[in-house]
Structure formats: structure tokens, C-alpha cells
Amino acid sequence: MQYEILDKINSPADLKLLSVAQLNKLASELRDYITQSVSQTGGHLASNLGVVELTIAMHYVFDFSADRLLWDVGHQCYAHKILTGRRELFKKLRQKDGVSGFPNPAESPYDQFVVGHAGSSIPTALGLALASQKLGTKEKIIAFVGDASIVNGLSFEALNNLGLVKRQLLVVLNDNSMAIDSTQGAIAQFLAKVRLSHTYEDLRRRTDRILEYLPVFGKKMEDALKNFKRTVRMAITPNRLFESLNIPYFGPVDGHDTASLIQLFKAVSHLETPAVLHVYTKKGRGFSPADDNPTRFHSTGPFEINGEEFKKDEQKKTFTECFSDCIVELAKENEKITAITAAMSDGTGLAAFREQFKDRYYDVGIAESAAVDIAAGQAKLGLKPFVCIYSTFLQRSFDQIFQEVALQNLPVVFCIDRAGLVGADGPTHHGLMDIGFLRMMPNMVLISPANGVELKGALKFAAESNCPVAIRYPKDYVDDSLCPEIFSRPFEMGKSIVLRQGRNKLALVAYGSMAIEALKAAQALTSDNIDITVINARFAKPIDEKIVSLLAGGLCIITIEDHAAAGGFGSAVLEAAANAGLDTAKITVLGAGDKFIQADKRAEQLKQCGMSAQKIVEAVRKIVNAG
């Protein structure tokens, strides 16, 4: 598709040659380009459509080849990527050899950090500002905070320390009243109340007043700030929230008024002090389906431009969908079960639970550490909390899991979605560390079900346990077609199950969904007259002693896990074998290597890491031929 203006924008410098009318035309073209691209590749649509004018205005005023732009979460950077010379690569968004869905300095000097988690922009901007202050450099520093990450603990810790900065540092608070789902918590509700109290004309008047008291040239900035504080007062305003932290606050203003945004950025750029510019935007703006349903189009697969997503295979269910069904079923049987999530109700499969058990459902917003401690408090008084968080985000709660759950031996259940390789979201979102950081904690039990049948059994086991239990499962479809009778056996603490008994002196010991890959590999190997045993470990902690005893019986073992090889399930087997005085040279560990895995299809990532059925076959042949 041809674009009148966008096709001529090869760097932000090209923006500065355009009139405001042309910039508005560019905004429309950017929205269309983003929508067309994401419809083919999938990605974060609604949040990016909401920040187009903001992005254009920031690049128009600042020079981010020298100035510093820090993104929070990072999934709002699509317009930024397109405007900074990555328009053609954007057609391969979140694909191999394309651009990441998040900022990445390896792609462009306009990106400062690889970002995929919330709460990081203000503290890293604070660090840059302090370093600039020390070194005497003069670049402008902007922290762009959106999708409700202002409520994250890291954001507040950084705001509390902005007084250390004696130079320019601008925090742009992009307020769209949405995180991934509706924003939760008192601060979010307060900001939403402010939003509802304003009309469009209110925003126009407020913009004019800010510009009146913050001229680009003229009055001293200190005097302008004092006058602004005296004259701009509203019945409901976040002003006092930030002023109590000694941070000048300006806003709220219209985030879709390009001309006013340019004037505002020019004005506040001259402040030699940290400041907050509060901007209202509409998530999903410009594409009706995303505008009407921003949650659905927060992160989407490919879709038709009429707004209907491509239908998935109705014969298959995902692990998340199986979890959704199972936790509702368990909650009907046990009224002490609660569910806690951190702004990820739909993503973690809790939407149905939320509808049926409103008084037992808790969304704490982007605050994973708080979610864990809330669960600890509930468990202390006899409830059975299920904490449902993606693996990559659970990393943010390491200390709370250790201090408040494991150390107290409280029966909290961690339902760890997106464990393992996640495909297009890439290295910021892979869940390749949870086994490693959880299995070192005393009292913790680690489980990974192979399919939907086992997920139900694992949840039932966890609901009846009196200790912390972590259940990990991938972003993938379940395969319940293989060995249904064996997989349906109840879980017993630390006990594996044999899925296939072979004649050769070699056993595949798989953890979680890798058991399906192992079964497929074993079947493929029969054409080579290789008949091997397949064991579904079920537990990474405690390790079944029978697995280690295979070595004493003369078998070689290949462990397989959708996790980093370092510190994971295979490492646990090696440790157990070493402690038993057995020959660890007979153990081969298949897992992700010591590198970050870039965006690709999950099946390709499994192959790349040596964990697909095909790669398992190759590993077995190598051992058999060597021996």
C-alpha cells in the first residue's frame, strides 16, 4: 500500500519538515500501517494505536539520536520503530529476522534498553539523569509511562528519588485508563476519576494555561512554575499526588492533539527539574474493533481487517483454556480457593473464574510482588490462593516467594502460564528461569503437566497440598490423544510415570509438555529398530528416586525440558545422581542453552534449542551410535 507522507519518512529528521496538517495526516497513515502489519503478524495493537500523536510530537521536538527516550513495558513503541528507520523491517514484526515487538538497542540507536516488563522507565531514566548530571552532558531524558505501569512499585520507588536529580527529566504519563485489562487499584481509580471529570474543552483550557505559564522564552522557569501552581487548581486533580513528592505536574492534556503536544513538549523541555506531563489517550484509537474492545486487541494474533480474528483450530485447546476450566471446577468444590492475578485476567485464563466467583477473585494490577504477599496473607488464615502469573513476570516476585511463602511453608499455589519458549514475544517474555529460581527454595514443590489431562490432576494435587506448589505450563495447545489412561493417573508426591517401556538401554526422561515430544521421538525411532523407554517426570522437585536408579541399572538418560538447561530439571537429576554416587556421564541434558532466544515460532524455537521430537531423535541416535 502506498502512503503519501509515511513513505517519505526515513528518520525523525524528516518529521521536522512537515506542517501540523501533514503530521495529522501522517498519524492516520501510521495507524493504518500498524493495523495492516499487525493483522498479518500479530502483536500489541490497541496500545500502539493510542500513542501515535504522542510519538510523533516527541520525535518532532526532541532529537532522540542524542536525547534519551525510555519506554515502560515497551509494547507501545511501534510508531517509534516505524519513524526511526525500521518501516520495512516492521512488516516482519515479531518474526525471525524482523523487528522485535519491544525496544531493542541492537536494532537501532534510538532504543535505549531491551524492555518487556513494567515499571522500569522512570528508574532507568533516573539513573541516566544522575549519570548525565555527574558527567555534565546536556541530552534531554524522557520516561514514557503507559498502560498503568505508574502503579508498579518500581515506578513509585523511582518517583520517591527524583529529588536527587537537579536537571531536566520529563515523565510522560500516558493515561488510557487501561493496563492489559481494566486498571486496578486506588491510584488507577483516582486517575480514572480525574479523567471522567474532564471534558474536551477542559483539556484545551488546561493546555492553554500550561503554555501561558511555561513560555519557551521569557519568564524564568522557577517563576513560571510558582505562578502555574498558584493559578491552576481543580477540585479533582493528581497535582497534589505528585507535588507531595516535590515533582512539578502538568496536565491532564489531550494526547491526540498534535499541535498542542508539540507546544507542550517544547515548553516543558526547558525545565531544569524533573516534571510529569499527564496525557489522556484512547487505547485502540482509529481502528473500531480495537477501540471498542482494547483488551481483546491488546496482544492479538493475525486478524482480518474487519476485526474478526482468524479462527483457531476448534478441535484443540490451549493449556490456558484447560486451566480456566479446571480452576472453576475446583472452586465449585472448595470455597476456600481464591485466584489472584496481576493485570492478566484474560491472559491467565481467569475470566470465567472472575465471572463466577467475584468475591474470590483479586486483580492487583501490575504488581506481581504484592500479588504473592497477598496470597501469603490469605493462606495464613486458611484460604487456598492460586497465584496466576506468567513465568517471565513471576521473576519479579522472587523475594516475596522466598520470604513470605517458602520460608513460612504456606500452601500457596503458583500457576505459571507461558512457561518455556513463548514464540513471537521473544527473550523478554520467555519463561526459561522459573524451575531454577524456585527449586532452590525449601518447602517448594515443582510440577509440570504434560497435557490437559495432567493439568487437571496437577491442580487437584496442589489444591490438596499443605505446602507451596508451583505448576508450570506453556503457551501451546494440549495433546490429550497419547496414552490417556496413563496420563490420567493421580499425582503422587515426587512420583514419575512410565509412558513407554523399551528394550534399549536408554530412557528419555521428560518434564512437562516435553513428554509429548519424547513420545513422538520414541515412535519415530522404531523405524531405526531403536526401542527406548519414555518417562514423564511430573516433578522437578522432589525428583523421583526411580529416575536416578535407572543409571544403576545400566541405562543412559536424556532429560528434556522447556527451560534453561542451567539450573533446571536436568540439573536436578544430575545433582541427585551425583549425591547417590552414580555416573553422571550417562546423563544428557536437553534444554535451552546459555543465550537469549530471539523471536520466532515456538516450534522453531524448540527445534533451535534441541527439544523438538526431531532433535530428540538426533540426540538418541548419536548416543546409540556411540555406544
N, C-alpha and C positions, 0 to 999 in steps of 0.2 A: 504494500500500500504506500502511496506517495503522500508526503506531508509538506505543505507549503513552507513552514518555518522549521519544524523539528529536523528535517533532513539537512538543514544548513548549520545546525548546532553541533560542532565537533569538540567544543570545550566551553567552560563557563565564560571565557572571554567574549565569545560570540553573543552572549546574552546582553552585554552592556551596549551593544549596537542597536538594540530593539526599543521601540516605544512601548508604553504601558499597554496600548491596544494590542500590539504584537505579542507581548508577554502573555496576555489573557488568551490570545489565540493559541500560543504555544502550550498553555496549560491544558486546553481542550485536546490538543493533539497528543500531548503526553499521556493524558488519561486514556485516550483511545489506544495508543501504542502499548501501554501497560496492560490494558484489558485484553487486547488481541494476543499479546505474548503469553500472559498467564493462562489464557484459555487453552493454549497449546501445551504449556509445560507444567501447569500447576504452580502454586506459590501463594504468597501473602498478598491478597488483592485489596480488601476493604481498607486496611490501614494505610496502604500506599496511595490509594485514590484520595484520601483525606488530606495529604500533606503536599500536594503538588504546588500550590501557590506559595506555601511557606518555603519549600525547597528552592523554587525559582527566585524568590525575594532574597533569601540568604546568599545564594550564589551571585545575585546581581550586585549586592552591597559589599560582600566580603570576597577576599581572594584566597580561596582555600588551597591554592598551591603553596601559600605561605602561612595563612591563618589555619586554625585548627578546629575541625568540626567533629564532635564526639557524639555518636549515636547511642541511644539507650535501646536495649534489646536488639536493635539493628534491622528488624524486618520492615522498617519504614523507609529504606534507603533506595528504592527502585528508581524514583525520579532523579535522585542524586547520581546514581550509577549511569543512567542514560545521558545526563548532561555533562558527565566528566569523561566522555570519550569511549563509552562502552555500549553504545547503542546497538551495534551489530552483534556483539557478543551476547547481548541481553536476549536475543532470540533463542539462545541455548541456556536460559536461566535454570539453575539448579540441575544442570546436566553435565556429564563428563565433558571437559574441555570448554565449558561455557563459563558463565559468571556465577558466583555464589549468591544465595538469597540473602546474604548478610555482608556487612562491610568486611573487606579483606585487603590489607596493605600490599599483599603480593600481586593484586590486580591493578592497583592504582595508588599513586602518592596522595590522592585526595582522601583515602581511607586511613585512619589513624590506628585502629585496633581491629582485630578479628573479634566480632561481638555477636553473642547469641543469647545472652542472659540479661535479665533486667537489673536495674539499679547501678550500673557501672559508669554511666556517662558523667555524672556530677563528681564522684570521687576521682576518676581519672583526669577530668578537666581540672580539678583542684590540684592534682599532682603536677600537671603541665604548667598551671599558673604559678605555682610555687617555684618550679624549676626556672620558668621564664623570669620570675622576679629575682631569683638568685643570679641568673646569667645575664640579666639586663637586656633580654630580647623584647621585641615590641609586637609580636604577632597577636592578633585577636583570637580569643578562645571562646567557643560556643558549645555548650552542652545541650543536646536536643533530647528532651524527656517526653515520652509519649506512652500511649496505651496503659496508663495508670501505674507506671513504674515509679512515679513520685511517692507512692505509698510503701515502696520497698524500704527495708531497714537501712540498706547501704546508702540510699538517697538521703535519708534523714541524718545519718551519721556525717555525711559529707556537708550537708547544709549547716549542720552544727559547727563545722570547722571552717566555713567560708571566711570567717573573721581573720584567718591567717593571711588571706590574700589582700594585698594593697595595690591592686592593679585591675584592669578590665577582666571580667569573666561574666559572660551572659548565659543564663539558664533559660532556654525557651521551653516553657511548659505547654506542650500540645495537649489540650484538654478536649477529648471527644466523648467523655462520659462512658468510655468502654475500655476494658482490657481486652482479653480474648472473648470473654463473656461480659455481662454487665458488671461494672466495677463494684467491689465490695469494700465495706469499712467506713468508719466515721469521716475520715478525711475525704474519701471519694464522695460520700453522700453530701458533705459540706460543699465541695466543688460543684456537684450536680445542682444543689440548691441555688448556688450563685448563678449557674448557667440559666436555670429556669426563671430567675428574677430579671433577666435582661431581654430587652427587645433589640432588634437590629439597630434602631435609632440610638439606643443606649450605647451600643458599641461604637457607633460613628461619633457620638459626642465625646465618649471617653478617649477615643483615638485623637480627636482634635485637641482635647485638653492636654494629653500627654505631649503632643507635638508643640503646643503652645509653651509649655514649661520646660521642654527639652529641645531648644533650638540647636541646630547643627553648629551654628556660630552665634556668638553674642554673649549672653549671660554666663557667669561662672556656673559650672555644673553643680557645685555644692549649694549655691543659692537656688538654682533651679529645683534641685531635689527637695530643699526645705519648703519652697513655695508649693511644689506639687503635693507634698504630704499634707500641707495645711488646707489646700483647697479641694483636693479630691477625696471625698469621703462618701461612702454609701452605707445604707442600712445593713446590707449583707455583702461582705467583701472578704476575700482572702488576704487583703492588705495586712491586717494585724497578725495573721499567722506568720508571714514572712518578716514583717517589721519586728516582731518579737525576737527574731533571730538576727536582727540588725542587717537584713538584706532588703535593699530597695526593691519595691514591687510595682510593676506597671501592668495594667490590664483590668479586666479582660478585654481583648480586642478581636476583631473578625479575622480569622485565619484564611479567608478566601478572597480578601480584598488586596490584590497585589500591589496597587499603588500606595495604599496606606501602610502596608507591611514594609515596603521599601523605605518610606519616610521614617517609620519607627526604627527599623534596623540602623539607618544612618544616624538617627538621633542617639539611640542608646549605645551605639558603638563608641561614642566619645566619653562615656562614663569611665572614670578611673577607679572603679569599685565594682565588686560583684553585684549583679542585679538579676531579677526574674521578670521575664516578659510572658504574661499569661495569654494564651491564644486559643480561641474556640475554633474547632474544625468539625467537619461531618465525616465520619468514617463511611467509606463506600461512595462518596460523592461522585456523581457523574455516570454511575452505572446502576440502574434502578434495582436489579436484584440484590446487589451488594449494599446499596443504600437502604433498602427495605429490611435486609437480613444480614447485618455486618458480621454476626457470629458465624453464620454458615460460610461466608466468604472471607473469614479471617485468614485461614490457610486452606486452600482448595486444591483438588486435583484438576485435571483438564476439564473444561466445560464448554458447552455450546453457547454462543454469544446471546442466545435468547434466555440464558440464565439457567438452563437445565444441565446439571452435571451429567457426564457420561455415566450410564448405569453400570454399577459393578456387577460381578457375577453373583446373581441371586442364590446360586447353589452353595456359595461359600460364605463363611462367617469369619470375622476377624477375632483375634484374641480379645480385643477391647469389647466387642459385641457380646462375646461369651461371658466375659467378666460382668458386664452390665446385667445380663440375665441372672447370673449366679448370685450376685450380691443382693439383688432384690429378693430372690428366693430364700436366701439365708436370713435376710432381715425380717421376712414374714414369720420365720420360725423362732427368731431370737430378738426380742425387743430391746436388748442391750446393745445391739450393733448400731454404730453410728458411722458416717462417712465424712471424711474431711478432704478437701482439695484446695489447691492454690491457684484460683482463677482458671481452672481447666475442667470444668464440669463436663462439657461435651467430649473433649479430647480423652478424658479418662473413663468415659462410659458411665458417668453418674447422673445423666439427665433423667433417666427413668427412676432412679432411687430418689432424686430430688423431688420429683412429682408425687411419688407415693409416700415418702417419709420426710415431709418438710421439716418436722421438728427434730429430725435426727441427721440432718444434712447441714454441713458447715463449709462455706467458701470463704476463705480468709484473704482473698486477693493474692497479689504477687508477694507472698510472704511465707516461703516454704519452711523456714526455721520456726516461725510461730505455729505453723500447722502441726509440726511434730510435738512441740511443747504443749499445745492444746490437747493433743491426743494423749500425752503422758498424764495430764491432769485428769482427763476423763477416765483413763484406765485405772488411775489411783483410787477412784471412787467406785470402781466395779463395772464401768461400761466396757464395751468391746469396740474400740475405734479402729476403723480401716482408713489408713492414710494413703490416698491415691494421687501419686505424683510421677511424672516422667523420670526416668533414670537420670538424665542429664541435669534436671533441676533438683533432684533429691541430693545431689552432691553438695548443694548449698546448705544442707541441714546436718552435715557430718557431726558437728559438735553436739547438737541437740539430740541426735540419735544416740550418741555415746553417753552424754551426761544424764539426760532425763529419761531415757528409755532403757538402754542396755545396762547401765550401771545400777538402775533401780529394778531391773528384771521385770518390767511391766509388759503385760500382754497386748502390745500394740501390733497391728498387722500392717505391713507396708506392701501395698500393691503397686509394683513398679512397672508401669507401662513403658513402651518404647525402649525396652532393654535390648542391648545389642546394636546392630547396624540399622540405621533408620532410612537410608536411601538419600533422597534429594536434599534434605536439610543439612547434611554434611557434618563436619567434625565438631561443631558447637553443640550438636544435638544427639550424636551417637551416645548410647548408654553402655560404654565399654569398661566402666570402672566400679560398678556397684558391688560385684562379688568381692573385689579386692578390698574396698574400704569397709564392707560390712562383716566379712568373715573374720576379721581380726578382733571383733568385739565379743567378749564373753557374753554368754546367755543367748546370743543371736542364733536363730535357725534360718538357713537359707534353702529355698525351694525354687525349682523351675519346672513347670509342667511342659510336657511335650506337645500337647494339643488341647482342644476344648474339653474333652472328657477329663483329662488330668487337671485342668484348671479348676473345674468344679470340685474335684477331690481335694486339691490343694487348699482351696478356700475353706472347705468344710473342716479339714485338718487344722488350719490356722484358727478358725473360729472356736475350736475346742481346746486350743493350746493355752498353757499358763505362762508363756514366755514370749518374747518378741519374735515375730516370724516375718521374713521378707520373701515375697513371691514375685519373681521377675518373669516377664513375657514380652515378646517382640511386637513391633508394628508389622503384622503379617496376617495372612489367613491361616486358620487352623486346618489340619488334616486329620480327621477322625476316622478315616477309612481303613487304616492299617492296624492290625492286632487289637480290635476294640475290646475284646474280653480281657486282655492283659492290662491295657491302659486303664480299664475301669476298676482295677483292684484298689482297695482303700489305701491311703497313705499310712505308713508306719514310720515312726521317728527313725531317721537315718538308714532306711532300708531302700535298696535299689530293686529293680525288677529285670529279669532276663526276658528280652523280647525275641531273641533268636539264639538257638544253641547250635554252634558249628563244630566241625571236626578239626579244623586247623588250629594251631597253637597261637591264635591271635584273637584279641577281643577289642571291639570298638566300644568305648565307654562314653556315652553322650550325655550332655547336660541340657535339659530343656528341649526346645524345638529342634535342636540338632539331632535328636533321636530319630526324627523322621528322615533327615538326610543320611544318617547312618544306616537305617533300614534300606533305603533306596540304593546306597552304595553296596551293601551286602548282597542284595539281589542282583545287581549288575555284575558283581564279581563271580557269581556262579557260572557265568559263561566262560570264565578262565579256570573253572574247576577249583575255585578258591571258596571254601566254606568257613565262614567266620562267625563268632559269637557277637551279638549286639546286646549291650546292657544299657538300660535307661537309669541313670544315677539318681534322679529325682532330687537328691540333696547334695549341696556343696558343703554344707555343714549341718550335722556331723557327716563325715564320709563313711560310707558303708565299709566295714572291715572285709566283707566278702570281695570287694573290688580289689583291695590290696592283696588278698590271699591268692588271687589269680596268678600273681607273679611267683609265689611259692610253688604253684602247680606247673610252672614252666611256660606260662603264656606271656606273650608280648602284649602290651596295652597301648592303644591310641586313644587319648582323651580328646573330646571335641566340645567346644563351647563357643557361643556367640558373645565373646567378651575378650578383653585383652588377655594374651597368654600370661603376661606378668601378673602374679598375684591372684589369678582366677581359680577356676575349678581344677584345671590340670596341675597347677601349683599345689593345691591342697592334696591331690593324690600323690604327687612327688614327695611332699612332706610326710604324709602318712607312711609311705613306703620306706623312706629314709629312717623314720622313727622305729619302724619294725625291723630294720636291718636288712632290707631286701634290695635287690639290684635295680636301682633307678634307671640304669642304662636301657632297660627293656621298656621304658615308658616314652612315648612320643606325644608331645602336646601340640594340638592344633587349635589356634586361636589367633586373634588379631595381633600383629607384630608391633614393634616399638616405633610407630609412626602414626600420624593423623590420617584418617581415611577420608578422601575427598568425596564430594557429591557424585552420586551415580545411582543406578537402580540397585535396590537391595540385593537382588540375585547376583548382580555383577560384583558387588562388594563382598559377598560371601565367597564367590569364586576367587577374587583377588586375595582374600585372606586365607585361602586354603580350606574353607569349611563347607563348600558345596559338595553334593554327592560325588560329582566328577572328580574333585580334588581329593576327596577321601579315598576314592578308588585308586588314584595315583599313589597316594601315601602307602596304602596297603600293598600294592604291587611292588613298591620299592623295598619294603621290609621283607616281603616273601621272597623276592628275587635275591636279596642279600643274604638270605638265610638259612 
